[in-house]
Each structure stands twice: as C-alpha cells, then as structure tokens.
Amino acid sequence: MRLRARVIALALVSVLAGACSAHAADPRSTAAHRILFGLGTEADGDRAGTLAKSASLGMLSSWYNGPSDLRWMSGWESSEVPHDYAAGYDMHLVVWSGESRTTFSTPFGTACGKAYPLSQAFLADMERLARIFHPADGRTLYVTLFTELQTYACNGNEWSGSPQTTAYYEALKSQYTAAMGIFHRLAPGSEVSLGWGGWQARWNGPATGAGKSLFKHFASVLHASDFESFQMMSSDTDTADILAMTKQLKRYGPVMLAYYRPPEGGAAVTREHLRAVLAPAFLTRLSGLGLFSMAFMSEEWFAGDPTSLGMVQEAIESFGCRPCAKPAKKARSAHAAGRPAPRAR
C-alpha cells in the first residue's frame, strides 16, 4: 500500500511539474511579456464600465483637451484621482490640443502652428495637472504630451517643409522639456513621453525630414523621455503600423500604444482587427520589442459585442499585469556623453 501510495504521489508530482513547465513555456505567462492594459477617454466613466468590471485593467486614461477641462478636472484632485490610485490603478494623462493654427513669434523664429501648446499659459496648466494627478505611493502617472504632435505645425509630418515648421518644432521640443520637468518636480512618480501619430513610419523623406526621418530630429527629447508613446486610430493597416512604430521608438526607450481604436465598419470589422492586434503571437512580438503598455481609447466600439469583448478580456487575462513594474529608464548620462544608451527591457 505504501509503495502504491508513493507511486501515485510521484505520478501526481510529475503531472503537476509538467503542468508548471508547460505554463512556464507559454510566453503569455512570463513576466517578460506582461503588458499594462488601459482604457479611457475619462477615468470616472471608464472605471464603471463593462471592461473594468470584467477584466483586471491596470490603467485608466483621461484626456486633457484644453484649459476649459481644468474646471471639472480640478474637482478630481480630492475625489476621482485618489480613489483610482487607491483601487490599484495607474493613471494615464493624454494631453492634446485641437485648436486652429496661426503664425506667431518664438525664440527660434517665426513659427506656424497651434499657439497654446507653446505658451506660458500651457506650462502653468501643466503645473495644475501635475498637482491634480499626483500619483499615490506605489502608483504611477503616465503622461503622453502633445499627442499626435505631427498635426501641430502648419506643415506637419516633416521637419523642414518650411522655416516656420522647423521653428515650431524646435520650440515644441523646448516646451516639452519644460513640461516634463514640471511633472517630475510636482508629481514624483510620474513618467512622461512625447505622443506620436501612428502613421509616421509608413514612408521616408530624408530631404525634408519627413516620415521615418522625422524621428531623428526629436532624438534628444526622445532619449530624455521616461518612455515613448504613439496612437493608432482607424487604420486599415493597424498591425503593420503598430509594429513599424514600435520598432522606430524602441531605439529610445520602452514603448506605449497610448490609445487604440480599429477602423469603423461594424462588428465584423472590429472583430477582424482585434483578432489580429490581440493575437498572442503578435502581442508577444510587440512585448519583445519593448512595448510595455497598450490602452483602448474607449469600450463603446467593442463592449456591446460579446465576441469582441471576449477577445479583449482574453488578451488582458493572458498578457495583462496589475500591478505592473515601471518600464526601465534609459541611462541619460550615457546618451549625454555621446555613448549609446543600453537597450531598454
């Protein structure tokens, strides 16, 4: 009886060990392939939505679209924000400007583009936002500044399309450095990035610093950033674009897909794109390249369809982390000294 019991026990150990080995061999279960999944246009609505109640989201995103948003965001400082941090979420602030473009003077010459992002008023508003979203102990505030930055200048997507464009982007880099310093000073625990439109890697125009050639003109601020971020909205070639942008930005640091939404066209189109973007092999590849976070812009386009919702839930269950470790920072001193920075994990 004792021998039989021992055989049974050894068999059970063997089965359990095999299961553990199989689990460890699955790239979805390894720490190296964990992804911080987020959701949002505004945290208060999204944390009460279908996805947040049915999956372990790690991050809530909120958009700042201009000074008028401060009127209602100010009330969050003592309510929504501490509540969300206490609930275990990291927070993500997306800063965007939708104003019209104009011509104005900068220290770099006459520029043409959106004026508010380059104003002193903008920096004062960033101070207010840093205080509102100040992270709690153990939590992180991720900030995507100037999202879709290529749309800010009058002649976007290229560096030297006109002298006014070059002056605008030089001023934007300076303003970005100042705004990043504000978040680091007033909101310790915050991580800051420059937000790219996800179409920039589709072509290359070295003569004017267009397409892929635009990245090198922002290299100094990309290296100085805590992470890199880009968006992907309504792209028929979203998997190719996501992969291309991740490859471009991983040179500078860990990468976040700051907000994703597939093309419009009904449930069938949504399912097709989610099936490709959230495929385990694709997520594993992205994570291996340095993508540490992915946020869905909203749940309105998938929560009402059980199939689409199920794919999102499965991706979060298989690849998501909560809490997630912060992405490794670059060695800025090495970059400043002209030596290549070590590869980020």
CORCOR-V748866 format. One record per backbone hydrogen bond with DSSP energy under -1.0 kcal/mol. CO is the residue of the C=O (numbers start at 1). NH is the residue of the N-H. E is the energy in kcal/mol with one decimal. If there is no record, write none. Layout:
co | nh | e
CO | NH | E
CO | NH | E
This chain:
co | nh | e
1 | 5 | -2.8
2 | 6 | -2.4
3 | 7 | -2.5
4 | 8 | -2.6
5 | 9 | -2.7
6 | 10 | -2.8
7 | 11 | -2.3
8 | 12 | -2.4
9 | 13 | -2.5
10 | 14 | -2.5
11 | 15 | -2.5
12 | 16 | -2.7
13 | 17 | -2.9
14 | 18 | -2.5
15 | 19 | -2.4
16 | 20 | -2.5
17 | 21 | -2.6
18 | 22 | -2.6
19 | 23 | -2.4
20 | 24 | -2.6
21 | 25 | -1.9
26 | 29 | -2.2
30 | 33 | -1.5
31 | 34 | -1.4
35 | 321 | -1.1
36 | 294 | -2.1
37 | 58 | -2.1
37 | 59 | -1.3
38 | 296 | -2.6
39 | 61 | -2.8
41 | 63 | -2.3
42 | 46 | -1.8
43 | 47 | -2.4
46 | 49 | -1.4
49 | 53 | -1.3
51 | 55 | -1.6
55 | 57 | -1.9
58 | 90 | -2.6
59 | 39 | -1.3
60 | 92 | -2.4
62 | 94 | -2.9
64 | 96 | -2.7
66 | 69 | -2.1
67 | 70 | -1.5
68 | 71 | -1.2
69 | 73 | -2.5
70 | 74 | -1.9
73 | 76 | -1.6
74 | 77 | -1.2
76 | 79 | -1.4
76 | 81 | -1.8
79 | 83 | -1.9
80 | 84 | -2.4
81 | 85 | -2.3
82 | 86 | -2.3
83 | 87 | -1.5
84 | 89 | -2.1
85 | 88 | -1.7
90 | 60 | -2.0
91 | 142 | -3.2
92 | 62 | -2.7
93 | 144 | -2.9
94 | 64 | -3.2
95 | 147 | -2.3
102 | 113 | -2.8
104 | 111 | -3.3
106 | 109 | -2.0
109 | 106 | -1.0
111 | 104 | -2.4
112 | 154 | -2.3
113 | 102 | -2.8
115 | 118 | -1.5
116 | 119 | -2.0
119 | 123 | -1.1
120 | 124 | -2.1
121 | 125 | -2.1
122 | 126 | -2.1
123 | 127 | -1.8
124 | 128 | -1.5
125 | 129 | -2.4
126 | 130 | -2.6
127 | 131 | -1.6
128 | 132 | -2.2
129 | 133 | -2.7
136 | 139 | -2.2
140 | 91 | -2.2
141 | 191 | -3.0
142 | 93 | -3.1
143 | 193 | -2.3
144 | 95 | -3.0
145 | 195 | -2.9
148 | 151 | -2.4
149 | 152 | -1.8
152 | 114 | -1.5
157 | 211 | -1.3
162 | 166 | -2.0
163 | 167 | -2.4
164 | 112 | -1.0
164 | 168 | -1.9
165 | 169 | -2.5
166 | 170 | -2.2
167 | 171 | -2.3
168 | 172 | -2.4
169 | 173 | -2.2
170 | 174 | -1.8
171 | 175 | -2.5
172 | 176 | -2.6
173 | 177 | -2.1
174 | 178 | -1.8
175 | 179 | -2.7
176 | 180 | -2.9
177 | 181 | -1.9
178 | 182 | -1.6
179 | 183 | -1.9
180 | 184 | -2.3
181 | 185 | -2.1
182 | 186 | -3.0
183 | 187 | -2.0
187 | 190 | -1.5
189 | 141 | -1.1
191 | 143 | -2.8
192 | 226 | -2.1
192 | 227 | -1.2
193 | 145 | -2.7
194 | 229 | -1.2
195 | 149 | -2.2
196 | 231 | -1.9
197 | 200 | -1.3
199 | 202 | -1.7
203 | 212 | -2.5
205 | 208 | -1.1
205 | 210 | -2.8
208 | 159 | -1.1
208 | 160 | -2.4
210 | 205 | -2.1
210 | 213 | -1.9
211 | 214 | -1.9
214 | 217 | -1.0
215 | 218 | -1.7
216 | 219 | -1.1
218 | 222 | -2.3
219 | 223 | -2.6
220 | 224 | -1.3
228 | 256 | -2.6
229 | 196 | -2.0
230 | 258 | -2.3
232 | 261 | -2.2
235 | 238 | -1.1
237 | 241 | -2.6
238 | 242 | -3.1
239 | 243 | -2.2
240 | 244 | -2.4
241 | 245 | -2.7
242 | 246 | -2.3
243 | 247 | -2.2
244 | 248 | -1.9
245 | 249 | -2.7
246 | 250 | -2.1
249 | 252 | -2.1
249 | 253 | -1.1
254 | 228 | -3.0
255 | 292 | -2.6
255 | 293 | -1.1
256 | 230 | -1.8
256 | 258 | -1.1
257 | 295 | -2.3
259 | 232 | -2.5
260 | 297 | -2.3
261 | 234 | -2.0
266 | 270 | -2.1
267 | 271 | -2.8
268 | 272 | -2.2
269 | 273 | -2.2
270 | 274 | -2.7
271 | 275 | -2.7
272 | 276 | -1.2
273 | 277 | -3.0
274 | 278 | -2.7
279 | 283 | -2.6
280 | 284 | -2.5
281 | 285 | -1.9
282 | 286 | -2.6
283 | 287 | -2.7
284 | 288 | -2.2
285 | 289 | -1.3
286 | 291 | -2.3
287 | 290 | -1.0
290 | 255 | -2.6
292 | 36 | -2.9
293 | 257 | -2.7
294 | 38 | -2.2
295 | 260 | -1.5
296 | 40 | -2.2
299 | 302 | -1.6
299 | 303 | -3.1
302 | 305 | -1.5
305 | 309 | -2.9
306 | 310 | -2.2
307 | 311 | -1.7
308 | 312 | -2.0
309 | 313 | -2.7
310 | 314 | -2.5
311 | 315 | -2.0
312 | 316 | -2.2
313 | 317 | -2.5
314 | 318 | -2.5
315 | 319 | -2.7
316 | 320 | -1.7
319 | 35 | -2.8
330 | 332 | -1.3
331 | 335 | -1.5
332 | 336 | -2.9
333 | 337 | -1.6
334 | 339 | -2.4
335 | 338 | -1.7
